[in-house]
Amino acid sequence: MDKGKAVMGTGRRWAVDFSDQSTVPSTRDILDPPGFSRASPEQDDSATSRQKKDAEANWKLQKAWEVAQSPFKNLMMMGFMMWMAGNTVHLFSIGITFSALWQPLSALQSVGKIFEPFKDNKVELLMPKLVFLALNLGGLALGIWKLNTLGLLPTHASDWVSSLPPPQEIEHSGGGYVFH
C-alpha cells in the first residue's frame, strides 16, 4: 500500500496508514535539538505530579495562615463596637459583650474542624493553629475586660457582701425595768 493512501474496504470510511515502510534512514539517527530531552512520559508525569502536590501544599499552607489570621479582623471590629457601646449597662452593650465572648469560645472549640481542609503530610499546621488560638484568646480577654468595665464581674469586696456572715455583736445593752 502506498504511504498516505486511504485504506478501502476495512469498514472505516476514512483511515490513513502512517506506518513507515520506506528505505530512508530512521529519524532516530538525527540528533535532538538543544534543550530537548527524550525523557519517558512516566518521568514527566511523576515530576508534574510532584510539582502539583508541592503547589497544592503551598496553597493549603497559605490558606491555613489566612484562616489563622482571620480572628484579628474580628478582634478589631469587636473592639470598635465595644467602644461605640460605651460603659453603661444596657441591652446593646451587654449583647455586644456576650457576642465578643461567644465567638472566641466557639472558635476555640472548633479548631480541629476549622483546619481540617488543610491537613496534609507536607503542610505543618502547628504555627497557624497557635496563632489562631492566641488571637481568639485575645478576643476572649477583650470580652472579659469589657465585662469588668461594665461592672458585671465581681471584683470588689462590695460584690461579695451578701455571702459574708453577719458581724459578731461586740456590745450588748440591757437592763432597765421590766414592765408587766
Disulfide bonds with the S-S distance in Angstrom:
none
